């Protein structure tokens, strides 16, 4: 049988880490101290978890999803501490973009990587697909530089004004530090 194509097929599922069933998960509020357990020496991690959960900032309803992290640095979080950090997001009341940004920022500040990408693929709620990605380094995640601005303008004309006025759509794609954030409009490019 044909194997289905999956963009993140070479990522390691953190829940499958050997010995993880013996670990205790007690932190359910974002806690960067959980990332203190580190590997030594230069390396790279491509890891994912299906246990991402946070709560809507407005309604406090739970939002479930998957998180994909690609990091290359001289020092890295170990798989167990990375999963414990992801689980610690469960009681956080933030928009999807904020959860992605917070995770990215914590990893950036603690590990100073050359490559870092964080993608959060949330379950659709309310008919809107918001799956933010944040990264540095070309291709991690796919660069938004290839998005045709005219296509985005055309799509935006058909959207209700409340989506266009959303704070997440007010910031530029590229910051002065060459970091970029993919937001709602960026994911539209994939289906065109």
Residue pairs with C-beta under 8 A, 6 or more apart in sequence:
8 46
8 48
8 68
8 119
10 46
11 46
11 47
11 48
11 68
11 70
12 45
12 46
12 47
12 48
12 79
13 47
13 48
13 49
13 50
14 20
14 47
14 48
14 49
14 51
14 79
14 82
14 83
14 86
15 49
15 50
15 51
15 83
17 79
17 80
17 83
19 80
20 79
20 80
20 83
23 80
23 83
23 84
25 84
25 87
27 34
27 84
27 87
27 88
28 87
28 88
28 90
28 91
29 88
29 91
29 92
30 85
30 88
30 89
30 92
30 102
31 85
31 88
32 85
32 106
32 109
32 110
34 81
34 84
34 85
34 88
35 77
35 81
35 82
35 85
35 106
35 107
35 110
36 81
37 77
37 78
37 80
37 81
38 75
38 76
38 77
38 78
38 81
38 111
39 75
39 76
39 77
39 78
40 75
41 74
41 75
42 73
42 74
43 72
43 73
43 76
44 70
44 71
44 72
44 76
44 115
45 69
45 70
45 71
45 72
45 76
45 77
45 79
45 82
46 68
46 69
46 70
47 68
47 69
47 79
47 82
48 66
48 67
48 68
48 69
49 66
49 67
49 82
49 83
49 86
50 66
51 83
51 86
51 87
52 64
52 65
52 66
52 67
52 86
52 89
52 99
52 120
52 122
53 62
53 63
53 64
53 65
53 89
53 90
54 62
54 63
54 89
54 90
54 92
54 93
54 94
54 96
54 99
55 61
55 62
55 63
55 91
55 92
55 93
55 94
56 62
56 63
56 93
56 95
56 125
57 93
57 94
57 95
57 98
60 93
61 125
63 96
63 122
63 123
63 125
64 122
64 123
65 96
65 120
65 121
65 122
65 123
65 131
66 120
66 121
67 86
67 103
67 118
67 119
67 120
67 121
68 117
68 118
68 119
68 120
68 121
69 82
69 103
69 107
69 117
69 118
70 115
70 116
70 117
70 135
70 140
71 77
71 107
71 111
71 113
71 115
71 116
71 117
72 113
72 114
72 115
72 116
73 111
73 112
73 113
73 114
73 115
73 116
74 112
75 111
76 111
77 85
77 107
77 110
77 111
85 103
85 106
86 103
89 99
89 102
89 103
92 99
92 102
94 102
95 130
95 168
96 120
96 122
96 130
96 131
96 132
97 130
97 132
97 168
97 181
97 183
99 120
100 118
100 119
100 120
100 132
100 133
100 134
100 181
101 132
101 134
101 181
103 118
103 120
104 116
104 118
104 134
104 135
107 113
107 116
107 118
108 116
113 136
114 137
115 136
115 137
115 140
116 135
116 136
116 137
116 140
117 133
117 134
117 135
117 136
117 137
117 140
117 141
118 133
118 134
118 135
119 131
119 132
119 133
119 134
119 135
119 141
120 131
120 132
120 133
121 131
122 130
122 131
128 163
128 184
129 187
130 183
130 184
131 187
132 168
132 181
132 182
132 183
133 141
133 181
133 182
133 186
134 179
134 180
134 181
134 182
135 141
135 179
135 180
135 182
136 178
136 179
136 180
141 182
142 182
143 180
144 173
144 174
144 180
144 182
144 186
144 189
146 189
147 173
147 185
147 186
147 189
148 189
151 188
151 189
151 192
152 185
152 188
152 189
155 185
155 188
156 164
156 185
163 169
163 184
166 184
168 183
168 184
169 183
169 184
169 185
171 181
173 180
173 181
173 182
173 183
173 186
174 180
175 181
